[in-house]
Amino acid sequence: MKLAMHAAAMATAAILSPLATPAAHAQISDNVVKIGVLTDQSGSYADATGPGSVEAVRMAIADFGGKVAGKPIEMVDADHQNKADVGAAIARRWYENENVDVIVDFANSAVALAVLELTKQKNKAMLISSAGSSDLTGKHCSLNSVQWTYNTYALANSTARALVKEGSKSWYFVTVDYAFGHALRNDAAKTVEKLGGTVIGDVRHPFNNMDFSSFLLQAQNSKADVIAFANTGGDLANSIRHAQEFGLTQGKQKVAAFLMQTSDIHAIGLKSAQGLMLTTAFYWDLDDKTRAFADKFFAKTKRRPTMVQAGLYSAVMNYLKAIERAGTDDGPKDIAEMKKMPIDDFFARNAFLREDGQLIHDMYLVQVKSPSESKGAWDYEKLVQVIPGKDAFVSPEDSACSLLKK
């Protein structure tokens, strides 16, 4: 009897002991969790990502308490200059020489695709917030990466579906000539054609283009119901400004922007952007939860967060929770843990991380307000429709990801 009681007491002590918790047995390499923020800090996407993304990660680390599994969290950041080779070189240095565990953000799909191959080789992790190519969770899906905020399919599918259903059947695409733009254009075109519409014209423009006159003249002469801009950042801003100068935003042809963020509207101005329909993963003034985060972000940056900055904060917070639960900073194990976790915060509603690494969550169809509708700076969008994640993102059956075919 005494032996049995002693054994029971020992078992109870083991359960209650702090040494029995996952954090106490944590396997954290180099006794630190290091996050690398790789993004566009000086180019076309810097307003939507850039310094704001770095601050979002800094906020997440601070709000988590600065430690995970009992070990300190550190951050480094760099500007990839929107060059895939530069981004890959930074990532290699971080992985091989600076003990970075996870690289986040990206801003540019070509950079993200280059870093993804290296991340798989080094068996690390990457959290993609601001690179949108649907190939990242399609044919290039990986156990080492997640695409948290959006992808080109979700944006293009949702916006194109809404406009085609309104009767806008013929489309002309103005596309930035690299991986992101191609994916955005192709995803939108598939939706248009699936719903009975037609693509009657295409033109591609170089990245960081300044003059859209010839492209817009071709689009205007096509008589298409919709002129669709498959670009973003500075290219989108210039596209919209020139479209207004050509009178396209006030004419019979509709102008669609697939990836326009709060920072873009702020740069363009409501006079030029008013009336545009677009899909977003986040709007800062949606409810009390989004406003609370936006107020904290504004106190740090004097700007409202874009969807990719808000999504990045959410991704990093959930990644750190996964480390706490798994007791390791092993990248694939942490991502596997994230797929088991409930995902529910100010950013991610009705959300779960799918096997292909895509966060499935509600998206929002919004319309840009007119100057008379706006109550002031940053009051730019009004909600038209909540799009459930299962409708916004590609279905498992239609995905090119091999991880969904098992």
Legacy VTK file of the C-alpha trace (Angstrom):
# vtk DataFile Version 3.0
C-alpha trace
ASCII
DATASET POLYDATA
POINTS 406 float
0.000 0.000 0.000
2.788 2.438 0.962
4.581 1.679 -2.293
1.408 2.304 -4.283
0.765 5.592 -2.450
4.385 6.634 -3.011
4.121 5.863 -6.735
0.876 7.810 -7.004
2.410 10.793 -5.220
5.415 10.709 -7.530
3.156 10.602 -10.590
1.095 13.540 -9.305
4.247 15.524 -8.559
5.495 14.877 -12.078
2.234 16.150 -13.547
2.197 19.282 -11.401
5.899 20.019 -11.636
6.907 22.908 -13.870
9.496 20.585 -15.357
6.675 18.599 -16.900
5.431 21.521 -19.031
6.351 21.691 -22.720
8.053 25.079 -22.246
10.390 23.675 -19.611
11.499 20.940 -22.017
11.654 23.421 -24.861
14.196 22.756 -27.568
15.079 26.272 -28.683
18.147 26.451 -30.905
20.826 28.871 -29.693
18.541 29.733 -26.735
16.810 32.461 -28.740
13.907 32.688 -31.199
14.947 34.986 -34.033
12.526 36.503 -36.523
13.707 38.081 -39.782
11.431 40.660 -41.410
12.238 40.670 -45.122
10.236 43.282 -46.974
10.192 46.297 -49.281
11.350 49.214 -47.146
12.080 51.790 -49.827
10.256 50.879 -53.026
6.793 50.669 -54.504
5.319 48.595 -51.662
6.964 50.357 -48.734
3.813 52.209 -47.632
1.715 49.051 -47.502
4.466 46.924 -45.902
7.928 48.350 -45.151
8.549 50.134 -41.856
4.934 49.458 -40.839
5.483 45.706 -41.180
8.651 45.932 -39.088
6.685 47.802 -36.431
3.864 45.215 -36.536
6.366 42.443 -35.756
7.959 44.542 -33.017
4.493 45.062 -31.496
3.715 41.338 -31.634
6.975 40.460 -29.861
6.304 43.057 -27.150
2.685 42.007 -26.694
3.784 38.368 -26.367
6.055 39.406 -23.513
9.414 39.382 -25.280
10.004 35.707 -24.502
8.619 32.410 -25.752
9.127 29.028 -24.076
11.322 30.886 -21.594
13.713 32.164 -24.266
14.135 35.717 -25.609
12.659 36.738 -28.956
14.850 38.815 -31.255
14.146 40.515 -34.574
16.224 41.579 -37.561
14.956 43.292 -40.701
16.173 44.039 -44.217
15.125 45.607 -47.497
15.173 43.174 -50.439
14.783 46.046 -52.954
12.170 43.952 -54.792
14.940 41.787 -56.231
14.659 38.016 -55.879
18.429 37.482 -55.862
18.928 40.121 -53.162
16.159 38.610 -51.049
17.559 35.094 -51.408
21.059 36.286 -50.473
19.751 37.976 -47.316
17.777 34.880 -46.390
20.807 32.635 -46.881
22.942 34.877 -44.653
20.237 34.947 -41.997
19.766 31.174 -42.017
23.429 30.175 -42.248
25.220 32.877 -40.240
22.710 34.700 -38.030
20.557 31.824 -36.709
17.254 33.253 -37.945
14.449 30.760 -37.319
11.631 32.249 -39.388
11.438 34.872 -42.141
8.253 36.900 -42.489
6.322 39.372 -44.678
8.031 39.482 -48.180
5.911 42.084 -50.097
7.046 40.633 -53.431
5.993 37.216 -54.769
9.161 36.681 -56.806
11.220 37.228 -53.648
8.944 34.931 -51.638
9.225 32.128 -54.210
13.033 32.429 -54.215
13.240 32.360 -50.420
10.786 29.458 -50.223
13.221 27.136 -52.002
15.991 28.088 -49.583
13.657 27.729 -46.596
12.843 24.174 -47.610
16.539 23.364 -48.067
17.372 24.692 -44.590
14.204 23.215 -43.053
13.190 26.580 -41.592
9.865 28.444 -41.612
8.382 31.433 -43.407
5.206 33.394 -42.688
3.954 35.158 -45.811
1.706 38.155 -45.269
2.280 40.571 -48.127
3.276 38.346 -51.062
0.122 37.311 -52.870
0.799 34.789 -55.613
-1.610 31.886 -55.210
1.198 29.591 -56.411
2.755 29.945 -52.942
0.013 27.729 -51.533
-0.774 26.124 -54.895
1.843 24.299 -56.931
4.642 25.547 -54.622
2.897 24.726 -51.331
5.179 23.520 -48.569
5.247 22.238 -45.007
7.694 25.076 -44.304
5.470 28.041 -45.163
2.113 29.671 -44.560
0.277 32.356 -46.529
-1.616 34.201 -43.850
-3.333 37.340 -45.090
-4.537 36.869 -48.653
-3.662 35.473 -52.032
-4.363 36.532 -55.581
-7.147 33.988 -55.964
-9.117 35.290 -52.981
-8.853 38.913 -54.117
-9.469 38.307 -57.801
-12.195 35.717 -57.348
-14.204 37.840 -54.925
-14.006 41.130 -56.839
-14.475 39.600 -60.287
-17.435 37.539 -59.110
-19.192 40.617 -57.734
-18.718 42.661 -60.926
-19.666 39.872 -63.349
-22.826 39.199 -61.369
-23.665 42.902 -61.753
-23.511 42.445 -65.532
-19.928 43.468 -66.345
-19.094 40.659 -68.766
-16.165 41.858 -70.907
-12.776 42.529 -69.309
-9.484 44.165 -70.238
-6.462 43.531 -68.005
-3.566 45.887 -67.304
-1.018 43.632 -65.582
2.333 44.231 -63.901
4.835 41.917 -65.580
6.062 39.579 -62.832
4.819 36.579 -60.832
2.322 38.418 -58.628
0.649 40.286 -61.493
0.432 37.189 -63.675
-1.192 35.199 -60.854
-3.654 37.986 -60.077
-4.645 38.376 -63.725
-4.973 34.620 -64.307
-7.036 34.031 -61.164
-9.423 36.850 -62.096
-9.703 35.714 -65.714
-10.639 32.193 -64.629
-13.459 33.542 -62.477
-14.690 35.861 -65.237
-14.776 33.058 -67.806
-16.265 30.550 -65.375
-19.204 32.909 -64.828
-19.774 33.462 -68.546
-17.691 36.584 -69.093
-14.895 37.112 -71.605
-11.396 38.587 -71.580
-11.158 40.770 -74.674
-7.743 42.303 -74.100
-4.481 42.209 -72.177
-1.467 44.421 -71.778
1.551 44.016 -69.509
3.588 46.848 -68.043
6.995 46.891 -66.319
7.298 47.099 -62.553
7.561 50.659 -61.198
6.061 52.091 -64.383
5.383 55.817 -64.467
3.378 56.389 -67.656
0.216 54.362 -68.264
-1.158 56.513 -71.085
-0.636 54.060 -73.935
-1.932 51.119 -71.893
-5.069 52.978 -70.847
-5.728 54.205 -74.381
-5.735 50.590 -75.557
-8.022 49.604 -72.697
-10.392 52.497 -73.395
-10.571 51.694 -77.112
-11.398 48.064 -76.322
-14.843 49.142 -75.040
-14.532 46.464 -72.307
-17.058 46.671 -69.498
-14.233 46.499 -66.954
-10.659 47.741 -67.052
-8.930 45.662 -64.386
-5.595 46.589 -62.823
-3.609 43.502 -61.841
-0.962 45.505 -59.999
-0.517 47.242 -56.673
1.514 49.819 -54.755
2.972 52.679 -56.778
1.937 51.051 -60.062
-1.686 50.931 -58.956
-1.596 54.520 -57.722
-0.272 55.713 -61.074
-2.822 53.569 -62.928
-5.749 55.072 -61.045
-4.497 58.646 -61.407
-4.060 58.248 -65.142
-7.433 56.514 -65.423
-9.035 59.561 -63.841
-7.196 61.856 -66.234
-8.575 59.809 -69.141
-12.058 60.108 -67.673
-12.320 56.351 -67.168
-13.443 56.530 -63.553
-16.456 58.665 -64.508
-17.353 56.901 -67.766
-19.372 53.823 -68.636
-16.393 51.505 -68.265
-15.791 50.302 -64.721
-12.337 50.321 -63.186
-11.429 47.422 -60.898
-8.466 47.283 -58.516
-7.780 43.821 -57.130
-5.162 44.740 -54.540
-5.731 48.212 -53.169
-4.914 48.834 -49.523
-5.701 51.664 -47.151
-2.268 53.148 -47.811
-2.963 53.191 -51.556
-6.257 55.035 -51.117
-4.496 57.476 -48.796
-1.849 58.151 -51.446
-4.268 58.414 -54.364
-6.982 60.394 -52.582
-10.725 59.768 -52.442
-11.434 62.004 -55.423
-9.576 59.593 -57.713
-10.362 56.323 -55.926
-14.021 56.879 -54.997
-16.462 54.173 -56.031
-13.855 51.470 -56.635
-14.885 47.998 -55.538
-12.203 45.829 -54.005
-11.677 42.887 -51.698
-9.613 43.121 -48.526
-8.648 40.830 -45.667
-8.886 43.602 -43.081
-10.274 47.084 -42.585
-9.188 49.014 -39.521
-12.605 50.568 -38.810
-14.634 47.364 -39.055
-15.430 46.925 -35.345
-14.114 47.479 -31.818
-11.421 44.783 -32.136
-9.964 46.157 -35.355
-10.109 49.720 -34.047
-8.270 48.750 -30.854
-5.371 47.300 -32.864
-5.441 50.208 -35.292
-5.224 52.708 -32.447
-2.147 50.947 -30.988
-0.561 50.852 -34.431
-1.381 54.518 -35.080
0.246 55.509 -31.782
3.489 53.946 -33.081
3.380 54.947 -36.748
0.860 57.805 -37.157
-0.790 55.687 -39.851
-3.608 53.165 -39.934
-2.541 49.572 -40.600
-2.925 47.954 -43.991
-4.324 44.454 -44.246
-0.838 42.961 -44.660
0.531 44.767 -41.596
-2.417 43.627 -39.464
-2.139 40.120 -40.893
1.593 40.009 -40.155
1.013 40.852 -36.489
-1.585 38.062 -36.317
0.701 35.551 -38.051
3.644 36.253 -35.738
1.475 36.057 -32.606
0.066 32.693 -33.647
3.516 31.412 -34.614
4.820 32.304 -31.146
1.829 30.539 -29.575
2.732 27.467 -31.622
6.306 27.534 -30.318
4.957 27.736 -26.774
2.688 24.760 -27.390
5.191 22.640 -29.319
8.175 23.478 -27.116
10.487 23.912 -30.100
11.534 26.450 -32.717
11.738 23.731 -35.365
9.951 25.448 -38.265
7.897 22.604 -39.797
6.855 21.383 -36.334
5.634 24.854 -35.393
3.668 25.196 -38.612
2.153 21.753 -37.993
1.167 22.976 -34.524
-0.431 26.096 -36.017
-2.628 23.845 -38.143
-3.971 22.221 -34.970
-4.586 25.494 -33.122
-7.778 27.536 -32.953
-7.172 30.761 -34.903
-9.383 33.604 -33.719
-8.271 37.191 -33.216
-9.011 40.745 -34.357
-7.725 39.871 -37.842
-8.706 36.264 -38.480
-12.432 35.519 -38.219
-13.875 32.020 -38.670
-10.333 30.950 -39.442
-8.209 27.826 -39.658
-4.838 27.024 -41.203
-5.321 24.529 -44.003
-2.869 21.744 -44.867
-1.580 23.702 -47.876
-0.463 26.506 -45.549
-3.288 28.870 -46.525
-5.108 30.585 -43.680
-8.801 30.303 -44.511
-10.683 33.264 -43.074
-13.403 35.771 -43.885
-12.679 38.369 -46.566
-14.507 41.659 -47.142
-15.875 43.242 -50.287
-15.695 47.004 -49.757
-16.278 50.159 -51.742
-14.151 53.279 -51.558
-16.119 56.186 -50.132
-16.648 59.479 -51.890
-15.086 62.580 -50.308
-18.522 63.617 -49.020
-19.051 60.236 -47.318
-15.712 60.279 -45.498
-15.578 61.654 -41.971
-11.882 62.457 -42.213
-8.398 61.064 -42.743
-8.270 57.247 -43.067
-12.088 56.919 -43.218
-12.012 55.478 -46.719
-13.967 52.253 -47.050
-17.479 50.968 -46.476
-18.397 47.306 -46.101
-20.477 45.820 -48.908
-20.310 42.118 -48.120
-18.597 39.605 -45.823
-17.238 36.740 -47.920
-16.824 33.475 -45.984
-13.371 31.959 -46.311
-14.699 28.808 -47.951
-16.070 30.952 -50.788
-13.141 33.373 -51.050
-10.243 30.909 -51.269
-9.737 28.125 -53.788
-11.367 24.846 -52.828
-9.168 21.858 -51.950
-10.524 20.072 -55.013
-9.398 22.867 -57.361
-6.056 23.544 -55.686
-2.766 22.600 -57.328
-1.216 21.810 -53.925
-0.037 18.218 -53.565
-0.500 18.396 -49.774
-4.273 18.531 -50.307
-4.291 15.418 -52.480
-3.271 13.001 -49.757
LINES 1 407
406 0 1 2 3 4 5 6 7 8 9 10 11 12 13 14 15 16 17 18 19 20 21 22 23 24 25 26 27 28 29 30 31 32 33 34 35 36 37 38 39 40 41 42 43 44 45 46 47 48 49 50 51 52 53 54 55 56 57 58 59 60 61 62 63 64 65 66 67 68 69 70 71 72 73 74 75 76 77 78 79 80 81 82 83 84 85 86 87 88 89 90 91 92 93 94 95 96 97 98 99 100 101 102 103 104 105 106 107 108 109 110 111 112 113 114 115 116 117 118 119 120 121 122 123 124 125 126 127 128 129 130 131 132 133 134 135 136 137 138 139 140 141 142 143 144 145 146 147 148 149 150 151 152 153 154 155 156 157 158 159 160 161 162 163 164 165 166 167 168 169 170 171 172 173 174 175 176 177 178 179 180 181 182 183 184 185 186 187 188 189 190 191 192 193 194 195 196 197 198 199 200 201 202 203 204 205 206 207 208 209 210 211 212 213 214 215 216 217 218 219 220 221 222 223 224 225 226 227 228 229 230 231 232 233 234 235 236 237 238 239 240 241 242 243 244 245 246 247 248 249 250 251 252 253 254 255 256 257 258 259 260 261 262 263 264 265 266 267 268 269 270 271 272 273 274 275 276 277 278 279 280 281 282 283 284 285 286 287 288 289 290 291 292 293 294 295 296 297 298 299 300 301 302 303 304 305 306 307 308 309 310 311 312 313 314 315 316 317 318 319 320 321 322 323 324 325 326 327 328 329 330 331 332 333 334 335 336 337 338 339 340 341 342 343 344 345 346 347 348 349 350 351 352 353 354 355 356 357 358 359 360 361 362 363 364 365 366 367 368 369 370 371 372 373 374 375 376 377 378 379 380 381 382 383 384 385 386 387 388 389 390 391 392 393 394 395 396 397 398 399 400 401 402 403 404 405
